[in-house]
Each structure stands twice: as structure tokens, then as C-alpha cells.
Amino acid sequence: MEFNEKLQQLRKKSGLTQEQLAEQLYVSRTAISKWESGKGYPNIESLKCLSKFFSVSIDELLSNDELITLAECENRSNLKKIYRLISSTIDVLAVAFIVLPIYGKLEGGHVYSVNLLTNTMTSNINSFIYWAIFLCMIGIGILRLTLIHFERETFYNVATKISLVLGAVAVCLFAAAREPYVTILLFLFFAAKTFIQWKQIQINS
């Protein structure tokens, strides 16, 4: 008997609906439905809760093959979460573009390096655009971290696409503005996020 069949049998034997079992395990009813339909397995913590709730061992719930599959799914899930945390943190680190002295300022025939806060060489419009881009990057990074915490995968994927598009636009904009240090750093940020996104696609495939 497969895990999904065992779970369904144990639940019905206890006289519980999927929603009631979900409340006992502090998971969503959708998760219970997914497990019982054989479309997925619970994580290690949920599996321990199931074992304790129904007073059965994990070995009774899962076969050896299912345990191996569960371990592989758990590893992929953990690795994907780490990649997402790193990618989102990169966006938050855009604060560096505000405080680091990476903008050129011509004064007395010499070029000095200043940060965005003290950069008076750009026009008000350009300054507004710079601030808007970096604040958007930071905001998206915080949003993505929040979505990871609440496990909102669909919204996270949308936010990630916006982050990559914004990164590409920022690189082009600062290259056109002839800000070499900013352009190089932005390109490195963009390349890192693109690489991480590619690694996540590999994990999913």
C-alpha cells in the first residue's frame, strides 16, 4: 500500500475530514489533498507530526523507496530555498549603490568618487531615476524575502521576473550614463541572479 492510501485510510479510520486533519497538523487542506492524491509527500516535520498523531512509525507510513524519494524532494526544496534567499538578498544589497563612493564627481579638474547621497553632478531627473531604481530593487528584495517566508511561490516567481527585468534595465541605463563602476557592479548583481535562476530551473527539471 502506498503512502497516499495509508494516509487516507488512517484519516478515515479516525473519522476526520481533510480539513480537520490539516488543522491538527497546522498545514493547509490543499496539502492533505495533495498527499492523499499521491501528487506529493509531506516534509520531514509534517511526517513526524503524522507519525505522532496517528501513533504509527514513519517506517509504517513510508516504504524504503518512498523514504528515498522524500529525502530527495526535501533536499531539492532546501536547496531551492537557499538559492531564493541568496537571490533576494542580492536585491536588498542594492543599498550599496546608495552608500558606496562609486560615482564620479568632477571638481577643480579632478574626478572624485562620491556616493549617491553626495553626488551633485547629475541632473534632478537622473538623480530621481537613480534613486527610484535602487529603492525598487531594495523593495523587491524585501518583498521576495517575505514571499519566501509565507511560501507564496506564484507571487515570488512574478517578483523574480520583475527583479531580473529591472536589473537588465539598470545595467543599460547606467552604461548609457557612463557610470562605469556602477555599471560593473550592477552587471555582477544581474549575472549572479541570472545564474541562481538557472540553477533553480535545473533543480526543478
Secondary structure by P-SEA (a helix, b strand, c coil): ccaaaaaaaaaaaacccaaaaaaaacccaaaaaaaaaccccccaaaaaaaaaaacccccccccaaaaaaaaaaaaaaaaaaaaaaaaaaaaaacccccccccbbbbcccbbbbbcccccccccaaaaaaaaaaaaaaaaaaaaaaaaaaacaaaaaaaaaaaaaaaaaaaaaaaaaacaaaaaaaaaaaaaaaaaaaaaaaaaac
